[in-house]
Amino acid sequence: MSKIASAPSDFALFHTLRDANVQLDRAATLGVGLAVAQWNRDQRAGRALIDYDTPGHHTLSLYLQGGETCFRLSHRDLHGGAGKFCVLPDRHHSRWSMNEEVRFLHLYIAPQRLAREAVMRLDREPRELELRDRTYIQDPSLAQVCRALLATDWNLPAARLAASSAAETVLHHLLTQSTGRSAGRTASVGGLAPVVRRRVRDYIDAHLAEPLTLDVLAGVAALSTYHFARMFHASFGEPPHAWVLGRRLAQARTLLASTADDLAAVAQACGFGNASHLSRAFLQAAGVTPGQYRAATRRGR
């Protein structure tokens, strides 16, 4: 079972900056496939060229201070500066000239996480969409959301919940404002038909409390288990077991925030079997325990 990058150190650009002696101010996991880091490059470091070479994950970068003389070598007419964003897709390559002190925020997004959001928020097959490579753009609405992210202490459970909510808003913004149709790809090749995709998704959500097997889901799609597993991954951006786990965790978050059910009841309703299993999965995905999450949501009301 492949692990979805979630901790800051799981993401390639995190190590690229560390290797380039850029100072890490703080970093945190904000959920499955989502991490944040705040960086500070000292002006005493002098001029440096930093390469981002097909990192395998998406990155949203926001300049917080400085950077007016920084530029991307392929876009020399554009320069950085406080309030400017870059959107760096997983397969892009870029080289950056850093010439001064600069502080910036990075939000790292695993492709599987963006794919999941594309299906759930837009009802679109991930392969239909392509995140656009964008350099030094200004977006006041996106800046406002990032200010909410920056204003929180990511190490406190209650604040991390607020930070993850802000990151979710950023994801939605990227999906609606920074994606386009992927060139040369069609949804009909190697994936589930839209009506089948919706049928399988709705079946999963309606039966989260029950044991879900590959055989059962393949039957809903009227496919062999072998073909279903491949086509599900192509359409949803991750294998069935990972998708189901994500939906179960989402249901657990809803129940923890909206009901007074004890942890065992929540676990049973979401298909985790017992409270211990739910607690382990929830902590790994969200960085906080179910109890901490519930307490934070109640304080926020």
N, C-alpha and C positions, 0 to 999 in steps of 0.2 A: 504494500500500500504506500503510494507516494505521499509525502508530507507536503502540504501547501505552505509556502513561505509565510510566516506570520511575525516572528521576532525580527527586530531591526537587523540583527546579524545574519538573517537568512537571505537578505537582499544584496545583490552584487554591488550596487552603487554605494552602499554603506561601507563596504570594504575598500572600494576605489578611493573614497575620500579619506578614510583612515590611512591608507597607504600613501596618500599625498600629503599627510601631516596636517590635514584640516582638523581643527579642534571640535570635538563633539560636546555640545553644551548639555543636551538631554535627549533621551529617546525612549520610546515605549511601544508596546504592541497594543493595537486598538481593536483586535478581533482577527478572525481567520482571514489570512491574505491581506492584512492591512497593518502598516506600522508607520510611525512618525519619528522624525529626527530633526533637531535644530543644530545648525553648524555655525562655526565662526572661524574665518580664515584671517590670521593676523597679517597686517601689512608688512611686518618685518620679514615675512617669509619670501618677499620679493616676487618676481614674475614667475608664473608656472603654467604649463600646459597640462590639462587634465583630460584624459580620454574616457568617454562612456561608450563602450563597444558591445552592442547587442546584449544588454544586461539580463534579458529574460524576464523582466518585470516592468511595469509602468511606473513613472515617477512624475509627480507634480512638484515643481520647484517655485517657491516664492521668495524673492529678495526682500529682506527686512531692513537692511541698512547698507549703504555703500554700493559698489559695483558699477558705477557710472563709466569706468574705463574697461570693464570686463566685456568680453564679446565671444561669440561662437565663430570659429574660423571660417565656416561656410556662410556666415551672415555678418560680415564685418561692418556693415552699415547700421546694424542694430546693437545697442548697448544696454547693459543692465541698469539697475537703479531700484530704490525702494518702491515696493508696490507692483513690480513687474513679475509676471509668471512665465514659466516654461512648462510645456507638456512634452514628456519624453516617452514614447511608446517602447514596448519591450524589445522590438527588433531594430531600433534605430542605432545609428553610430554618430557620435559628435565629438568634437575637440573644442575645449574651452580655454581661453586665455584669461587667467586670473592675475590682475595687476595691482590690487590694492586690498585693503581690509574690506571684508564683506561678510555679512550675516545673512543666513538664508534658512528656510524651512523646506524639508523634503517630506512628502507623503508617498510612501511606497505601496504599490498595489499589485498583488499577484494576478496574473492573467485569469486564473480560475475564479477569483473573486469578482472581477469585472464581468466575466462571462455570466456568472450567476445573477448579477444585478441586471444584465441585459435581458435575461429571460424573465425574471420576476417583475422588473419595473416597466419594461418596454414590450414584453412578449415577443422578443426578437431573437433569432438564432445568433449566437455570438459571432459565427463566421461571416455573417452578413455585415458586421460592423468593423470599422477600423478606427482606432484612436489616432487622431491627427497629430503630427509632430508640429509643435508651435513654439516659437522663440520670442521671448520678451513681449508678451501681450499684457494689456491692462484690462481688468475686469472688476469693476467695483463690487458687484454682488458676490463674486468669488472671494474677493479680499475681505469682505465683511464676515463671511463664514470662517475664513482662516484666522481672523482676529479672535473669534470665539474659541477656536482650537488653541491658539497661542496663550489665551488668558487663563487656561486651566493648568493645574498641577497634575501632570499625567501619572504620577505615582500614587495619588490618592484614589481609592475606589470610587468615591462619589464623583470626583472630578474626571476620572477616566471615562465614566459613563457619558458625561457631557462632551468630552473630547471625541469619543467614538460616534456620538450623534452628529457632531459637526463634520466628521470624516465621511459619514454616510451621505450628508448633504453635498459634500464635494464630489462624491462618486456619482450622485444623480446629476449634478451639474455637468460633469465630464461626459456622461452618457448622452445628455440632451444637447450639449453645446459644442463638444469637441470630438464627435465621432461622425464618420461618413460611411457610405457603402463601400465595402471592401472590393477593390478592383479585381476582376477576373475570377470572382467566386460567386457561386449561387447556392441558395439554401437547399436545393433539391439533390445535390450530389453528396452522397455519403452521410446524410443525416435523416432524422425523422421528419416526416411531413408535418406542417404546422398543426393540423388538427390532431395528429397522433401525439405530438409534443404536449399540447394542451391537455389531452386526455390523460396522459401519463402523469403530468404535473399535478392535475386535479386529484387523481387517484391517490398519489402519495400524500398530499395534504389532508385528504379525507380519512386516511388509514395510518396516521403516524403512531397511534397507540398500539398497532398490531405489528407482529413480525412481518417484515417485508423482505421477500427473497427475489433473486434475479428471475427465477421461474415465474413468479407471480407478475412482476412488472413486464416481463417479456410477453406474457399472456395478454395483458392489457393492451399492448402494442400489436399483438398478433404476429410476433416474430420469434425466431429461435433465440435462445439465450445468447448465443455467440454473436449473432448479427445485432441483437438489441443492445448489448453492452457496447459494441463499437459505435453504433449509430447514436446511442444516448450520449456518449462522450463527445461525439462530434457536434451534437446539437446543443448540449448544455454546458460544454466546456470543462466538465469534470466527470469522473465515473459515477455510476449510480450510488455506491455506498457513501461517497463524499457528499453528493447532493442531498441524500436523505438525512445524513447527519446534520447538515446545515439547516434543513427545514425543521428538524427536531429541536435544534438549539433555538431557532427563531420562535417556535411555539413555546418553548420553555421560558424565553424572555417575556413573551406576552402574558403567560399565566402568572409568572412571578410578579409582574408589574400590576396586574389587574385583578388578582384573586388573593384570598388568604389561605389557599390550599397549602398543606404542609409539603415538604420536599418530596416525600415518598409518593404523594398523590400526583404532584407535578411530573415526577419521573415516569410514573405509570402512564399518565395521559400522553406523554411525548414518546413513549416507546423505548425508554432507557432501562426499564426493568427494575432498577432500584435507585435509591437516593445517592449511593456511593458512586455508581456509574455516571449519573447525571453530574455530580459535583466535579468529578475528574474531567469530564468532557467540557463542562462549562468553564472551569478554571483555565484549561488549556486554550480554549477558543477566545475567551473574553478577558483573561488576565485577572479576573475577580471571581470570588465564590458566588454561588446563587444567593446566599444570604446577604452578602455585601451588595450585590446588584439590587435585590429587593429593597434593602434599606436606602440605597441611593435614589431609587425611583420615588420612594415615599417622601424623602426629604425634598425632592424637586417639585412636589405638588403644591 
